[in-house]
Structure formats: C-alpha cells, structure tokens
Amino acid sequence: MEISVFLTYKEVLNYLHNQGEEAPTNEYYDANIALYTKAAHDKICKYLDCEIIDSSYTNEYYDGTGSNRLYLKNSPVTAVSHLYLDDEEISSTDFIVFDNYILLKDSVFVYGTANYKVTYSAG
C-alpha cells in the first residue's frame, strides 16, 4: 500500500521495527499509519506550495500581463495541452513551456482580465 510519494507503508513499518517497536497488524493501526503519513505528505506539499504528484489542471483562467511570460499557479509544469486567448486556441508551436511559466515566442500575453485559459499538467 502506497501512502505518499515520500513514504510507503512498508517503509513506515520498517522504521518502527528499527526503532524497537513491534507494529501490531490490525485495521485500526493501519488506518492511523495512513492518516499520519497523509498528514505529513500534505504538510510538505503545503510548505513547498505545490503538489508533488503530477496532476491535471483544466481551464484555469489567467490575466494577460503585457509580457511574453505567463506564470502558472502550479509547478513544475510538465505539459500544456491547451492555451486559449478568449475563445481562440494558440498553437503549441507559438509557445515554449518552462517549469513555472509559458513563454510566447513572437508576441505578448495581451492585457486583460481572465482572457487566457490554460489546461496543463504539473507536479
């Protein structure tokens, strides 16, 4: 059973055993290990201000900045599947994806409020 990208259930049991504690095997104990490990995972992700597991983010809206860079809320960005200015899709050949932003090659992100819509994955 994998509890977190940081720690597996087996690793927790091995750690407890190495500390001289014998771990009982019952559902209550298993549930507590899962609960505390998930809490630790969530705290680490909150501290890092990002989700570690690659996740999809669909139709996030961003304001145009007048710059050729558009910084995304989640990072590191692993792929951008759709980028729209209002309702018109921007070709993937017109931008480059970096860890935390999209760079337009030959233009800028036109000033506006929530005029860009992005679908991407990050983590």
Accessible surface in RSA format (square Angstrom, percent):
REM  Atomic radii and reference values for relative SASA: ProtOr
REM  Chains: A
REM  Algorithm: Lee & Richards
REM  Probe-radius: 1.40
REM  Slices: 20
REM RES _ NUM      All-atoms   Total-Side   Main-Chain    Non-polar    All polar
REM                ABS   REL    ABS   REL    ABS   REL    ABS   REL    ABS   REL
RES MET A   1   141.96  73.5  78.42  51.9  63.53 151.3  82.39  70.0  59.57  78.9
RES GLU A   2   124.85  71.7  91.05  68.9  33.81  80.5  32.05  62.0  92.81  75.8
RES ILE A   3    30.52  17.4   5.25   3.9  25.28  60.9  10.84   7.8  19.68  53.4
RES SER A   4     7.27   6.1   0.61   0.8   6.66  15.4   5.70  12.1   1.58   2.2
RES VAL A   5    68.34  45.0  34.92  31.6  33.42  80.5  37.86  32.9  30.48  82.7
RES PHE A   6    81.91  41.0  53.35  33.0  28.56  74.3  58.52  35.5  23.39  66.9
RES LEU A   7    69.41  38.7  68.01  48.7   1.40   3.5  68.51  48.1   0.91   2.4
RES THR A   8    46.37  33.0  46.37  47.0   0.00   0.0  43.10  57.9   3.27   4.9
RES TYR A   9    31.92  14.9  31.92  18.2   0.00   0.0  27.92  21.0   4.01   4.9
RES LYS A  10   147.56  72.0 145.56  89.3   2.00   4.8  89.05  80.1  58.51  62.3
RES GLU A  11    84.16  48.3  79.22  59.9   4.94  11.8  31.74  61.4  52.42  42.8
RES VAL A  12    20.93  13.8  19.01  17.2   1.92   4.6  20.93  18.2   0.00   0.0
RES LEU A  13    44.26  24.6  41.65  29.8   2.61   6.6  41.96  29.5   2.30   6.2
RES ASN A  14    75.07  51.8  73.71  71.2   1.35   3.3  18.64  44.9  56.43  54.5
RES TYR A  15   132.47  61.8 128.96  73.4   3.51   9.1  94.15  70.8  38.31  47.2
RES LEU A  16    31.46  17.5  31.46  22.5   0.00   0.0  31.46  22.1   0.00   0.0
RES HIS A  17   109.99  60.1 102.19  71.0   7.80  19.9  65.65  67.7  44.33  51.6
RES ASN A  18   117.46  81.0  83.04  80.2  34.42  82.9  24.17  58.2  93.29  90.2
RES GLN A  19   102.31  57.2  71.75  52.4  30.56  72.8  14.48  30.8  87.82  66.6
RES GLY A  20    67.74  83.5   0.00   N/A  67.74  83.5  36.51 100.2  31.22  69.9
RES GLU A  21    97.40  55.9  93.31  70.6   4.10   9.8  31.80  61.5  65.60  53.6
RES GLU A  22   138.91  79.8 115.78  87.6  23.13  55.1  66.84 129.3  72.07  58.8
RES ALA A  23    27.41  25.2   7.16  11.1  20.24  46.0   7.92  11.1  19.49  51.6
RES PRO A  24    67.40  49.1  54.74  49.9  12.66  46.0  67.02  55.3   0.38   2.3
RES THR A  25   121.04  86.1  93.09  94.4  27.95  66.6  63.27  85.0  57.77  87.3
RES ASN A  26    73.20  50.5  61.92  59.8  11.28  27.2  40.27  96.9  32.93  31.8
RES GLU A  27   154.98  89.0 147.24 111.4   7.74  18.4  61.07 118.1  93.91  76.7
RES TYR A  28   166.83  77.9 158.59  90.2   8.24  21.4 122.79  92.3  44.04  54.3
RES TYR A  29    48.55  22.7  48.54  27.6   0.01   0.0  39.46  29.7   9.10  11.2
RES ASP A  30    39.81  27.9  39.10  38.9   0.71   1.7   9.56  22.5  30.25  30.2
RES ALA A  31    61.04  56.1  48.61  75.0  12.43  28.3  57.11  80.4   3.93  10.4
RES ASN A  32    40.00  27.6  39.91  38.6   0.08   0.2   7.75  18.7  32.25  31.2
RES ILE A  33    13.81   7.9  10.07   7.5   3.74   9.0  13.81   9.9   0.00   0.0
RES ALA A  34    30.69  28.2  29.37  45.3   1.32   3.0  29.70  41.8   0.98   2.6
RES LEU A  35   110.52  61.5 104.95  75.1   5.57  14.0 109.70  77.0   0.81   2.2
RES TYR A  36   150.79  70.4 145.18  82.6   5.60  14.6 101.32  76.1  49.47  61.0
RES THR A  37    11.15   7.9   7.05   7.1   4.10   9.8   5.27   7.1   5.88   8.9
RES LYS A  38   111.97  54.6 111.97  68.7   0.00   0.0  87.43  78.7  24.54  26.1
RES ALA A  39    54.46  50.1  43.79  67.6  10.67  24.3  49.89  70.3   4.58  12.1
RES ALA A  40    51.06  46.9  43.45  67.0   7.61  17.3  50.48  71.1   0.58   1.5
RES HIS A  41    16.06   8.8  14.66  10.2   1.40   3.6  11.63  12.0   4.43   5.2
RES ASP A  42    63.98  44.8  58.16  57.9   5.82  13.8  28.97  68.2  35.01  34.9
RES LYS A  43   156.37  76.3 150.96  92.6   5.41  12.9  98.77  88.9  57.60  61.4
RES ILE A  44    69.93  39.8  67.62  50.4   2.31   5.6  69.93  50.4   0.00   0.0
RES CYS A  45    11.88   9.0  10.20  11.4   1.68   3.9  10.52  26.7   1.36   1.5
RES LYS A  46   174.29  85.0 154.56  94.8  19.73  47.0 106.64  96.0  67.66  72.1
RES TYR A  47   190.35  88.9 162.06  92.2  28.29  73.6 122.10  91.8  68.25  84.1
RES LEU A  48    89.63  49.9  66.99  47.9  22.64  56.9  70.44  49.5  19.20  51.7
RES ASP A  49   124.04  86.9 108.14 107.6  15.90  37.6  29.15  68.6  94.88  94.6
RES CYS A  50    29.80  22.5  19.35  21.6  10.46  24.6  11.43  29.0  18.37  19.8
RES GLU A  51    59.44  34.1  52.92  40.0   6.53  15.5  23.34  45.2  36.10  29.5
RES ILE A  52    55.90  31.8  44.06  32.8  11.84  28.5  45.73  32.9  10.17  27.6
RES ILE A  53    87.35  49.7  83.10  61.9   4.25  10.2  87.35  62.9   0.00   0.0
RES ASP A  54    82.09  57.5  58.98  58.7  23.12  54.7  28.51  67.1  53.58  53.4
RES SER A  55    36.18  30.6  28.12  37.5   8.05  18.6  22.85  48.7  13.32  18.7
RES SER A  56    90.90  76.8  64.74  86.4  26.15  60.2  30.43  64.8  60.46  84.7
RES TYR A  57    41.55  19.4  37.97  21.6   3.57   9.3  35.37  26.6   6.18   7.6
RES THR A  58    93.78  66.7  69.34  70.3  24.45  58.3  48.72  65.4  45.06  68.1
RES ASN A  59    70.17  48.4  60.30  58.3   9.87  23.8  10.78  25.9  59.40  57.4
RES GLU A  60    29.26  16.8  24.92  18.9   4.34  10.3  18.41  35.6  10.85   8.9
RES TYR A  61   117.66  54.9 103.22  58.7  14.44  37.6  72.99  54.9  44.66  55.1
RES TYR A  62    18.71   8.7  14.55   8.3   4.15  10.8  18.71  14.1   0.00   0.0
RES ASP A  63    77.80  54.5  70.28  70.0   7.51  17.8  20.33  47.8  57.47  57.3
RES GLY A  64     5.83   7.2   0.00   N/A   5.83   7.2   0.00   0.0   5.83  13.1
RES THR A  65    63.29  45.0  48.26  48.9  15.03  35.8  52.13  70.0  11.16  16.9
RES GLY A  66    26.03  32.1   0.00   N/A  26.03  32.1   4.62  12.7  21.41  47.9
RES SER A  67    47.00  39.7  39.45  52.6   7.55  17.4  34.11  72.6  12.89  18.1
RES ASN A  68    59.12  40.8  57.05  55.1   2.06   5.0   7.97  19.2  51.15  49.4
RES ARG A  69    95.94  40.3  93.27  47.5   2.66   6.3  10.59  14.5  85.34  51.7
RES LEU A  70     3.64   2.0   3.49   2.5   0.14   0.4   3.64   2.6   0.00   0.0
RES TYR A  71   116.35  54.3 104.01  59.2  12.33  32.1  84.14  63.2  32.21  39.7
RES LEU A  72    14.78   8.2   0.00   0.0  14.78  37.2   0.66   0.5  14.12  38.0
RES LYS A  73   138.76  67.7 104.66  64.2  34.10  81.2  77.68  69.9  61.08  65.1
RES ASN A  74    28.90  19.9  28.52  27.6   0.39   0.9   2.53   6.1  26.38  25.5
RES SER A  75    35.88  30.3  34.18  45.6   1.70   3.9   4.42   9.4  31.46  44.1
RES PRO A  76    58.60  42.7  58.43  53.3   0.17   0.6  58.60  48.4   0.00   0.0
RES VAL A  77    11.69   7.7   0.00   0.0  11.69  28.2   0.00   0.0  11.69  31.7
RES THR A  78    77.75  55.3  43.74  44.3  34.01  81.1  48.26  64.8  29.48  44.6
RES ALA A  79    51.65  47.5  46.11  71.2   5.53  12.6  51.49  72.5   0.15   0.4
RES VAL A  80    20.66  13.6   0.00   0.0  20.66  49.8   0.01   0.0  20.65  56.0
RES SER A  81    69.08  58.4  43.42  57.9  25.66  59.1  45.84  97.6  23.24  32.6
RES HIS A  82    73.47  40.2  72.10  50.1   1.37   3.5  46.82  48.3  26.65  31.0
RES LEU A  83     0.52   0.3   0.00   0.0   0.52   1.3   0.00   0.0   0.52   1.4
RES TYR A  84    48.79  22.8  48.79  27.8   0.00   0.0  22.00  16.5  26.78  33.0
RES LEU A  85    51.53  28.7  50.10  35.8   1.43   3.6  50.10  35.2   1.43   3.8
RES ASP A  86    94.25  66.0  79.36  79.0  14.89  35.2  36.03  84.8  58.22  58.1
RES ASP A  87   137.11  96.0 111.07 110.6  26.04  61.6  38.61  90.9  98.51  98.2
RES GLU A  88   134.10  77.0 129.10  97.7   5.01  11.9  46.77  90.5  87.33  71.3
RES GLU A  89    84.80  48.7  61.23  46.3  23.57  56.1  23.53  45.5  61.27  50.0
RES ILE A  90    32.19  18.3  25.69  19.1   6.50  15.7  29.45  21.2   2.74   7.4
RES SER A  91    54.42  46.0  41.64  55.6  12.77  29.4  38.55  82.1  15.86  22.2
RES SER A  92    79.83  67.5  64.26  85.8  15.57  35.9  33.12  70.5  46.70  65.4
RES THR A  93    96.59  68.7  86.24  87.4  10.34  24.7  76.57 102.9  20.01  30.3
RES ASP A  94    69.90  49.0  67.42  67.1   2.48   5.9  15.38  36.2  54.52  54.4
RES PHE A  95    15.10   7.6   6.98   4.3   8.11  21.1   6.98   4.2   8.11  23.2
RES ILE A  96    72.82  41.4  69.16  51.5   3.66   8.8  72.82  52.4   0.00   0.0
RES VAL A  97    53.52  35.2  28.82  26.1  24.71  59.5  28.82  25.0  24.71  67.0
RES PHE A  98    80.37  40.2  73.83  45.7   6.55  17.0  80.37  48.7   0.00   0.0
RES ASP A  99    99.43  69.7  94.89  94.5   4.54  10.7  22.45  52.8  76.99  76.8
RES ASN A 100    61.99  42.7  61.99  59.9   0.00   0.0  11.16  26.9  50.83  49.1
RES TYR A 101    28.24  13.2  28.23  16.1   0.01   0.0  14.65  11.0  13.59  16.8
RES ILE A 102     0.00   0.0   0.00   0.0   0.00   0.0   0.00   0.0   0.00   0.0
RES LEU A 103    33.20  18.5  33.20  23.8   0.00   0.0  33.20  23.3   0.00   0.0
RES LEU A 104     6.90   3.8   5.95   4.3   0.95   2.4   5.95   4.2   0.95   2.6
RES LYS A 105   106.17  51.8  76.74  47.1  29.43  70.1  40.29  36.3  65.88  70.2
RES ASP A 106   143.82 100.7 105.24 104.7  38.59  91.2  44.19 104.0  99.63  99.4
RES SER A 107    67.45  57.0  51.86  69.2  15.59  35.9  46.25  98.5  21.20  29.7
RES VAL A 108    72.25  47.5  68.66  62.2   3.60   8.7  68.66  59.7   3.60   9.8
RES PHE A 109     0.00   0.0   0.00   0.0   0.00   0.0   0.00   0.0   0.00   0.0
RES VAL A 110    79.75  52.5  77.38  70.1   2.37   5.7  79.75  69.3   0.00   0.0
RES TYR A 111   169.88  79.3 154.54  87.9  15.34  39.9 115.85  87.1  54.03  66.6
RES GLY A 112    29.97  37.0   0.00   N/A  29.97  37.0  23.86  65.5   6.11  13.7
RES THR A 113   122.74  87.3  99.75 101.1  22.98  54.8  63.69  85.6  59.04  89.3
RES ALA A 114    47.35  43.5  34.91  53.9  12.44  28.3  35.18  49.5  12.17  32.2
RES ASN A 115    18.20  12.6  13.79  13.3   4.42  10.6  13.33  32.1   4.88   4.7
RES TYR A 116     2.29   1.1   2.23   1.3   0.07   0.2   0.07   0.1   2.23   2.7
RES LYS A 117    42.94  20.9  42.72  26.2   0.22   0.5   3.20   2.9  39.74  42.3
RES VAL A 118     0.06   0.0   0.00   0.0   0.06   0.2   0.06   0.1   0.00   0.0
RES THR A 119    22.08  15.7  21.87  22.2   0.21   0.5  18.71  25.1   3.36   5.1
RES TYR A 120     4.04   1.9   0.00   0.0   4.04  10.5   3.46   2.6   0.59   0.7
RES SER A 121    22.22  18.8  21.37  28.5   0.86   2.0  14.57  31.0   7.65  10.7
RES ALA A 122     0.28   0.3   0.23   0.3   0.05   0.1   0.23   0.3   0.05   0.1
RES GLY A 123    20.98  25.9   0.00   N/A  20.98  25.9   7.48  20.5  13.50  30.2
END  Absolute sums over single chains surface
CHAIN  1 A     8200.6       6831.4       1369.2       4680.1       3520.5
END  Absolute sums over all chains
TOTAL          8200.6       6831.4       1369.2       4680.1       3520.5
